[in-house]
Amino acid sequence: MEHGKKEYRLVLPVPMFHSDHNIWAVLKNCIGKELSKITMPVVFNEPLSFLQRMAEYMEYAHLLRIAAQQEDPTTRLQYVIGFAVSALASNWERLGKPFNPLLGETYELEREEFRIVCEQVSHHPPVSAFHAESDDWTFHGSIHPKLKFWGKSVEIQPKGTVTVEFPKLKEAYTWTNVNCCVHNIIMGKMWMEQCGTMEIVSHLSGYRANLTFKQAGESSKNLHRVEGYIANKSKQKLFYIYGKWTEFIKCSNYAAYEEYMKDSSHKIKDQRSKSPNDSPSHTSKKMLQKFNSLKVSTFRSQNSTQETEESDEPDECPKSDTGFFMDIPNSTTIWKVNPRPPQSADYYQFTEFAMSLNELEHDMKNVLCPTDSRLRPDIRKLEQGDIDGAAIEKTRLEEKQRDANKHRKCKNATQWTSRWFKQEINPYTQQEDWISNGNYWKRQYLEDLDIF
Ligand code: CLR
């Protein structure tokens, strides 16, 4: 503690091991499998459990505090949008696979702005639930990640709804997560993008935000771009929202956006394709050459070899050019990303927030629930650079979980029930959801569940 502010660790104990394993050699045997059934060698893992990864949604929790302070419902919605998009920012360049949580595993995190508890509430299908709260808001949801193979890429659909509530304002917002696409799983350099639409609904006022997470596309001019609008009940567009989930989100008056777009030079297009005899495919080849020459260190920081760049069909991670980007006068910036720590590339591309998540702080030892992810020996060993030890522990835990499941299937044994969440209908979406039973923070961990 210094100046009354708690300090968290800024880096992991040791840098990661850069492996040259081929992910496709593993994945080709996994087509059609559930994400939780894919067992990959630990060298493809990052030293966090998926529950900890969900807690990363909270990095910009202050946006919910600011939202709660807004009297105007459209301004409030703007900050909820900022929060929803910011929650995805830590995924940028993060290609390590988090550990599959064990059934009953939990993860808690208490910070100045909030506290959150996560639990693996179901194994088949794998469902992870979380509930975060502060004085002014709650944020909760459940995620069932579904995997789809599309040849050279995989698509991960994080099924489930998330809800933000402002109890004092009697206001609630819900949305569903967009899909995550991981490209170049067979060869080339892997990269990921978030694609699809996100509709954030305000259940009290009827305002809605429609956001589109764009696909990079041929010339990658849309790489990581997010665009959308806020509309009222009668579908009238009031605000235009734009930015990148990896960088920032801005908001402008919708009329100002339309005015801005009247000037054709502001249309978001690839300005290098203006020359009339440039066919689109020609342009994209040229663009790719351009990307190759733009070897920006962050994209090439690890394992980068010349060979992958010189194949006929360059499967590059497209580099976006912020020069194409619009800047509408009088826009407000709702959210801006925190820069990654300097050695991030040697530490699984972690953000500073992610670096701190598996830290066993001194004052935790006696209070932590015995099922907390921080106590998982396989994750701890990987974090310490002991890959063989991590692999042994991971196998042991998976076998232990299988034995426990088998035991429960015996006639007399009781069924598994979640300890901190209950399956209920979400009152806003009318869909099945997992709602906190409010007991976790009483810290009465009576039935000593032994999952590790
Ligand atoms: C993306 C944001 C969503 C929740 C979510 C669910 C599953 C996560 C995904 C996020 C990010 C990418 C992810 C994925 C599970 C596995 C995958 C971590 C956090 C990594 C990159 C492993 C990919 C390996 C494949 C090639 C099988 O709201």
Boltz pocket constraint, residues with backbone or C-beta under 6 A from the ligand:
constraints:
  - pocket:
      binder: B
      contacts: [[A, 23], [A, 27], [A, 53], [A, 88], [A, 91], [A, 94], [A, 95], [A, 96], [A, 97], [A, 98], [A, 143], [A, 145], [A, 154], [A, 156], [A, 158], [A, 177], [A, 178], [A, 180], [A, 182], [A, 185]]
      max_distance: 6.0
